[in-house]
Amino acid sequence: MQSTRLAKLLEFLQSDPNDPFVLYALATEYNTSNDTEKALDYYLKLITDHPDYVGTYYHLGKLYQKLGQTEPALDIYQKGMVAARNKRDMHAFSELQGAYNSAAGLDYEDD
């Protein structure tokens, strides 16, 4: 049985199938419910159709990491940093850089 929120999001998608916010919300909803295949589909659609929707990169990278796919995660974080820099969104850039460093094993602490 689908959640009420998911059903509502799918209705919104029928009204506007190219709305990046609805696509992002659906990806997040599927990711939260551990439907990784559908989450990946929506995140990848966002990256393709709305490459400037910066929030996608962080969550897609984290999903790749959750699936044990470090190299695709690193690639997505790098692309996200470029998108964030292009939008002058330094907060998102910083979060993506931190996620990249962590995934790459660069987040060491000084002794």
Contacts in CASP RR format, 6 or more apart in sequence:
PFRMAT RR
TARGET T0000
AUTHOR 0000-0000-0000
METHOD contacts of the structure
MODEL  1
MQSTRLAKLLEFLQSDPNDPFVLYALATEYNTSNDTEKALDYYLKLITDH
PDYVGTYYHLGKLYQKLGQTEPALDIYQKGMVAARNKRDMHAFSELQGAY
NSAAGLDYEDD
2 10 0 8 1.000
3 29 0 8 1.000
3 33 0 8 1.000
5 29 0 8 1.000
6 26 0 8 1.000
6 29 0 8 1.000
6 30 0 8 1.000
6 33 0 8 1.000
9 22 0 8 1.000
9 25 0 8 1.000
9 26 0 8 1.000
9 29 0 8 1.000
10 26 0 8 1.000
12 19 0 8 1.000
12 22 0 8 1.000
12 25 0 8 1.000
13 19 0 8 1.000
13 22 0 8 1.000
13 23 0 8 1.000
13 26 0 8 1.000
16 22 0 8 1.000
18 49 0 8 1.000
20 46 0 8 1.000
20 49 0 8 1.000
20 50 0 8 1.000
20 53 0 8 1.000
23 42 0 8 1.000
23 45 0 8 1.000
23 46 0 8 1.000
23 49 0 8 1.000
23 50 0 8 1.000
24 42 0 8 1.000
24 46 0 8 1.000
24 53 0 8 1.000
24 55 0 8 1.000
24 56 0 8 1.000
26 38 0 8 1.000
26 42 0 8 1.000
27 38 0 8 1.000
27 39 0 8 1.000
27 41 0 8 1.000
27 42 0 8 1.000
27 43 0 8 1.000
27 46 0 8 1.000
27 56 0 8 1.000
27 59 0 8 1.000
27 60 0 8 1.000
28 39 0 8 1.000
28 59 0 8 1.000
30 36 0 8 1.000
30 38 0 8 1.000
30 39 0 8 1.000
30 42 0 8 1.000
31 39 0 8 1.000
31 43 0 8 1.000
31 59 0 8 1.000
31 63 0 8 1.000
36 63 0 8 1.000
36 66 0 8 1.000
36 67 0 8 1.000
39 63 0 8 1.000
40 60 0 8 1.000
40 63 0 8 1.000
43 56 0 8 1.000
43 59 0 8 1.000
43 60 0 8 1.000
43 63 0 8 1.000
44 60 0 8 1.000
46 53 0 8 1.000
46 56 0 8 1.000
46 60 0 8 1.000
47 56 0 8 1.000
47 57 0 8 1.000
47 60 0 8 1.000
47 76 0 8 1.000
47 79 0 8 1.000
50 56 0 8 1.000
51 79 0 8 1.000
51 83 0 8 1.000
52 83 0 8 1.000
52 86 0 8 1.000
52 87 0 8 1.000
54 80 0 8 1.000
54 83 0 8 1.000
54 84 0 8 1.000
54 87 0 8 1.000
54 89 0 8 1.000
54 92 0 8 1.000
55 92 0 8 1.000
57 76 0 8 1.000
57 77 0 8 1.000
57 79 0 8 1.000
57 80 0 8 1.000
57 81 0 8 1.000
57 83 0 8 1.000
57 84 0 8 1.000
57 96 0 8 1.000
58 77 0 8 1.000
58 80 0 8 1.000
58 92 0 8 1.000
58 95 0 8 1.000
58 96 0 8 1.000
58 99 0 8 1.000
60 76 0 8 1.000
61 72 0 8 1.000
61 73 0 8 1.000
61 76 0 8 1.000
61 77 0 8 1.000
61 99 0 8 1.000
61 103 0 8 1.000
62 73 0 8 1.000
62 99 0 8 1.000
64 70 0 8 1.000
64 72 0 8 1.000
64 73 0 8 1.000
64 76 0 8 1.000
65 73 0 8 1.000
65 103 0 8 1.000
70 103 0 8 1.000
73 103 0 8 1.000
74 100 0 8 1.000
74 103 0 8 1.000
74 104 0 8 1.000
77 96 0 8 1.000
77 97 0 8 1.000
77 99 0 8 1.000
77 100 0 8 1.000
77 103 0 8 1.000
78 100 0 8 1.000
80 92 0 8 1.000
80 96 0 8 1.000
81 93 0 8 1.000
81 96 0 8 1.000
81 97 0 8 1.000
81 100 0 8 1.000
84 90 0 8 1.000
84 92 0 8 1.000
84 93 0 8 1.000
84 96 0 8 1.000
85 93 0 8 1.000
98 107 0 8 1.000
100 106 0 8 1.000
101 107 0 8 1.000
END
